[in-house]
Amino acid sequence: MAEAAATGSLAERLLAGDKRALARAISLVENRDPEGDRLVAELFPRTGEARIVGLTGPPGVGKSTLIGAICVELRQADREIGVLSIDPSSPFTQGAVLGDRIRLSDHFLDPGVFIRSMATRGSLGGLAEAALQAALLMDASGKDDILLETVGVGQGEIDVVDHADTVVLALMPGSGDSIQALKAGVMEIPDVIVVNKCEHPLADTMIREVKAVLALGPERTWRVPVVRTEATKGEGVSELVATIDAHRAHIIAAGTLAERRARNLRAEVLGIAAARLRRDLELRAQNDPEWAGLLERVVSREIDPATAARELLERTRGD
């Protein structure tokens, strides 16, 4: 009873916009505490109002600086903001290596901005298992905009699509990683492309290359715009925010926002189920002698990995 009362109190404080309650709730979710699952279940009917913007791109393009500049623009419109930065995991502590981004430090004392870093903990594609759950908690706490920044690991970033209403791909002139991002598989991700550090002498060349690649893509009702920014100076950021607003208006008018969100939530259900099943399998492989023996047979090349995997799944269904 005491635990339920504590959870209810935490939920009430979170709904009232208490930043400490929100931080505590995200920690519960991130640490896979059952109380976190109960809290999300309780608050889920109060979600769905916030706009979620995913910002992805190769390392070094200035994503954190861009988010800081976007926060300035949104705060001028008196919007409440949640920032969720998905970072590489520390191999020692499993925490977020980059911590609560230094480049966002100007916003730490702003009561209208909540900033949180989450570790990937080995999650493929750079997104933490609990990322959308944390976004739901931010949504329930009354945030108008949730900015989701991903770690920038290349084509694996495609899973950011499963977490955002609008996806922004940030590129940088003269970067080998940015040139790699011009590959068709990555260029199909974004709704908006931003070329940051546009004072670079190769900025115009990169913009032409990006537009050329986009021209080769399939016809879409939304033509992906390319925006130039110099985030450290705030240049082009108001245009970027206006473009994000325009995309939001477009998907609402087209009726595709609800479709995107339905897809997002279906993907989250399957993602959480798959991640938890994997953890259960790994735990059993460590503790069950029969399972450990099966894996040893693979190591000794008596059976192949696919056969062993099929046998593990059959044993799981039989339990």
C-alpha positions as a printed Julia matrix, in Angstrom:
319×3 Matrix{Float64}:
  0.0     0.0     0.0
  2.81    2.37    0.91
  4.51    1.68   -2.45
  1.26    2.37   -4.34
  0.75    5.6    -2.4
  4.31    6.68   -3.16
  3.77    5.98   -6.86
  0.5     7.93   -6.83
  2.21   10.86   -5.16
  4.99   10.75   -7.74
  2.43   10.66  -10.56
  0.57   13.65   -9.14
  3.76   15.66   -8.76
  4.85   14.75  -12.29
  1.48   15.78  -13.74
  1.86   19.09  -11.9
  5.15   19.7   -13.73
  7.54   18.9   -10.86
 10.99   18.47  -12.48
 12.31   16.35   -9.61
  9.37   13.98   -9.93
 10.0    13.71  -13.68
 13.7    12.99  -13.1
 12.82   10.3   -10.53
 10.25    8.73  -12.84
 12.72    8.52  -15.75
 15.31    6.94  -13.46
 12.78    4.26  -12.47
 12.09    3.48  -16.14
 15.76    3.54  -17.11
 16.68    1.2   -14.23
 13.89   -1.22  -15.22
 12.22   -0.81  -11.86
  8.71   -2.36  -11.86
  7.45    0.85  -10.24
  8.48    2.66  -13.44
  6.29    0.37  -15.54
  3.36    0.96  -13.19
  3.91    4.71  -13.37
  3.97    4.78  -17.18
  0.81    2.64  -17.26
 -0.94    5.08  -14.92
  0.16    8.18  -16.85
 -0.18    6.85  -20.41
 -3.8     8.08  -20.86
 -2.53   11.6   -20.12
 -0.03   11.58  -23.02
 -0.21   12.39  -26.71
 -0.11   16.18  -26.57
  3.63   16.87  -26.95
  5.38   17.23  -30.31
  8.35   14.86  -30.57
 11.21   15.98  -32.82
 14.09   13.56  -33.45
 17.47   15.04  -34.33
 19.97   12.6   -35.77
 23.19   12.68  -37.77
 26.88   11.74  -37.65
 29.02   12.64  -34.61
 30.54   16.1   -34.63
 27.93   17.87  -36.73
 26.8    19.97  -33.77
 23.53   18.27  -32.81
 23.72   19.39  -29.18
 24.52   22.96  -30.22
 21.59   22.89  -32.64
 19.26   21.64  -29.93
 20.45   24.4   -27.61
 19.7    26.99  -30.3
 16.3    25.42  -31.01
 15.52   25.63  -27.29
 16.2    29.38  -27.38
 13.71   29.82  -30.25
 11.03   27.66  -28.63
 11.4    29.34  -25.23
 10.87   32.72  -26.86
  7.46   31.33  -27.85
  6.97   30.31  -24.18
  6.91   26.6   -24.98
  7.84   24.01  -22.35
 10.64   21.73  -23.59
 12.0    18.31  -22.74
 15.4    17.3   -24.16
 16.32   13.62  -24.25
 19.9    12.91  -25.37
 20.71    9.28  -26.13
 24.41    8.7   -25.41
 26.94    5.87  -25.76
 27.12    3.71  -22.67
 30.06    3.67  -20.35
 31.49    0.12  -20.41
 32.06    0.44  -16.66
 28.94    2.08  -15.25
 26.42    1.64  -18.11
 25.66    5.34  -17.63
 25.6     8.06  -20.26
 29.23    8.92  -21.06
 28.5    12.43  -22.27
 26.26   13.17  -19.32
 23.83   16.09  -19.4
 25.29   17.83  -22.4
 27.76   20.59  -21.64
 26.6    22.5   -24.71
 23.08   22.67  -23.24
 24.33   24.17  -19.98
 22.75   27.56  -20.76
 19.35   25.95  -20.22
 20.01   24.05  -16.98
 18.53   26.78  -14.78
 15.55   27.48  -17.06
 12.43   26.05  -15.36
 10.84   25.63  -18.78
 13.53   23.23  -20.03
 14.14   19.7   -18.73
 17.32   17.98  -19.97
 18.11   14.3   -19.54
 20.75   11.97  -20.98
 20.11    8.25  -21.31
 22.59    5.49  -22.04
 22.06    3.18  -25.0
 23.2     0.18  -22.9
 24.07   -1.63  -26.08
 20.73   -0.99  -27.79
 21.11   -1.4   -31.55
 20.76    1.79  -33.56
 21.73    4.06  -30.7
 18.36    4.31  -28.94
 17.84    3.21  -25.36
 15.05    0.71  -24.74
 13.38    3.17  -22.36
 13.67    6.22  -24.63
 10.04    6.43  -25.7
  8.86    5.64  -22.19
 10.92    8.6   -20.97
  9.39   10.72  -23.74
  5.92    9.64  -22.59
  6.75   10.76  -19.05
  7.94   14.14  -20.38
  4.71   14.36  -22.38
  2.6    13.64  -19.28
  4.48   16.31  -17.32
  3.18   18.99  -19.69
  6.05   19.5   -22.14
  5.0    21.09  -25.42
  8.05   19.87  -27.34
 10.31   16.87  -26.76
 13.65   16.99  -28.57
 15.16   13.54  -28.98
 18.87   13.55  -29.86
 20.41   10.26  -30.93
 24.0     9.13  -30.66
 24.84    9.34  -34.37
 26.02    5.88  -35.35
 25.09    5.96  -39.04
 22.48    3.86  -40.79
 21.45    2.17  -37.55
 19.87    5.51  -36.66
 16.88    4.52  -38.77
 15.13    3.51  -35.55
 14.82    7.19  -34.61
 11.86    7.13  -37.02
 10.07    4.94  -34.5
 10.24    7.65  -31.85
  9.5    10.99  -33.52
  6.75   12.92  -35.27
  9.35   14.88  -37.23
 12.88   13.67  -37.99
 15.69   16.17  -38.59
 18.94   14.92  -40.13
 21.94   17.14  -39.37
 24.95   17.11  -41.71
 28.2    19.04  -41.79
 30.24   20.19  -44.82
 33.6    18.54  -45.37
 32.82   15.54  -43.16
 33.37   12.0   -44.37
 30.61   10.82  -42.04
 28.21   13.31  -43.58
 29.07   12.09  -47.07
 28.31    8.54  -45.9
 24.94    9.83  -44.68
 24.07   10.75  -48.27
 23.5     7.06  -48.95
 19.91    6.38  -49.96
 19.12    4.3   -46.86
 19.85    7.22  -44.57
 18.43    9.92  -46.81
 15.02    8.23  -46.63
 14.88    8.9   -42.86
 14.49   12.68  -42.53
 11.57   15.05  -42.89
 13.98   17.99  -42.67
 17.7    18.17  -43.49
 19.9    20.79  -41.88
 23.43   21.59  -43.04
 25.1    23.0   -39.96
 28.36   24.96  -39.81
 27.3    26.56  -43.09
 30.18   29.08  -43.02
 32.41   26.19  -44.12
 33.72   26.75  -47.69
 32.23   23.42  -48.8
 28.71   24.21  -47.52
 27.32   25.1   -50.95
 28.8    21.95  -52.44
 27.21   19.78  -49.74
 23.82   21.42  -50.19
 23.94   20.75  -53.94
 24.9    17.11  -53.28
 22.08   16.67  -50.77
 19.51   18.14  -53.14
 20.8    15.94  -55.96
 20.36   12.81  -53.82
 16.88   13.9   -52.73
 15.89   14.43  -56.36
 16.64   10.76  -57.03
 14.32    9.6   -54.28
 10.67    8.58  -54.55
  7.93   11.19  -54.92
  6.52   12.3   -51.58
  3.7    14.64  -50.63
  6.25   16.44  -48.41
  9.31   17.69  -50.26
 12.22   17.43  -47.81
 13.68   20.93  -47.33
 17.38   21.66  -46.8
 18.06   24.37  -44.21
 21.41   26.12  -43.62
 22.42   26.89  -40.04
 25.36   28.18  -38.05
 24.09   27.0   -34.67
 26.9    28.53  -32.59
 25.72   31.96  -33.8
 22.02   31.14  -33.94
 21.95   31.76  -37.69
 19.24   29.93  -39.63
 17.75   28.41  -36.48
 14.49   30.38  -36.69
 14.09   29.11  -40.26
 14.75   25.56  -39.04
 12.09   25.86  -36.33
  9.64   27.32  -38.87
 10.36   24.37  -41.18
  9.71   21.9   -38.34
  6.43   23.75  -37.67
  5.55   23.52  -41.36
  6.15   19.78  -41.4
  3.95   19.39  -38.34
  1.16   21.34  -40.05
  1.58   19.22  -43.18
  1.22   15.83  -41.46
 -1.76   17.08  -39.45
 -3.46   18.35  -42.63
 -2.61   15.12  -44.47
 -3.92   13.02  -41.59
 -0.64   11.12  -41.25
  0.3    12.23  -37.72
 -2.04    9.67  -36.17
 -0.64    7.0   -38.5
  2.93    7.86  -37.49
  2.09    7.72  -33.81
  0.28    4.4   -34.18
  3.34    2.99  -35.96
  5.61    4.45  -33.26
  3.69    2.8   -30.45
  3.45   -0.56  -32.23
  7.21   -0.47  -32.79
  7.78    0.39  -29.12
  5.66   -2.56  -27.96
  7.62   -4.96  -30.18
 10.93   -3.32  -29.26
 10.35   -3.63  -25.51
  9.14   -7.22  -25.89
 12.2    -8.16  -27.99
 14.64   -6.47  -25.6
 13.11   -8.15  -22.55
 13.02  -11.53  -24.28
 16.71  -11.14  -25.14
 17.57  -10.34  -21.52
 15.61  -13.39  -20.35
 17.41  -15.59  -22.86
 20.83  -14.25  -21.85
 20.07  -14.78  -18.17
 18.89  -18.32  -18.75
 21.92  -19.1   -20.92
 24.12  -18.05  -17.99
 22.23  -20.02  -15.34
 20.77  -23.08  -17.09
 23.38  -25.85  -17.63
 21.45  -27.3   -20.59
 21.33  -23.95  -22.37
 24.98  -23.3   -21.59
 25.8   -26.72  -22.99
 23.94  -25.96  -26.18
 25.94  -22.78  -26.66
 29.16  -24.68  -26.01
 28.23  -27.06  -28.84
 28.14  -24.05  -31.15
 31.55  -22.94  -29.94
 32.93  -26.41  -30.65
 31.19  -26.29  -34.07
 29.05  -29.35  -33.46
 25.96  -27.38  -34.49
 25.51  -24.07  -36.27
 24.16  -20.88  -34.63
 20.82  -20.93  -36.5
 20.09  -24.49  -35.4
 21.0   -23.64  -31.81
 18.79  -20.55  -31.89
 15.87  -22.58  -33.22
 16.38  -25.15  -30.46
 16.47  -22.44  -27.8
 13.23  -20.97  -29.06
 11.58  -24.39  -29.13
 12.64  -25.01  -25.54
 11.29  -21.58  -24.55
  7.89  -22.32  -26.14
  7.82  -25.67  -24.39
  8.3   -24.14  -20.92
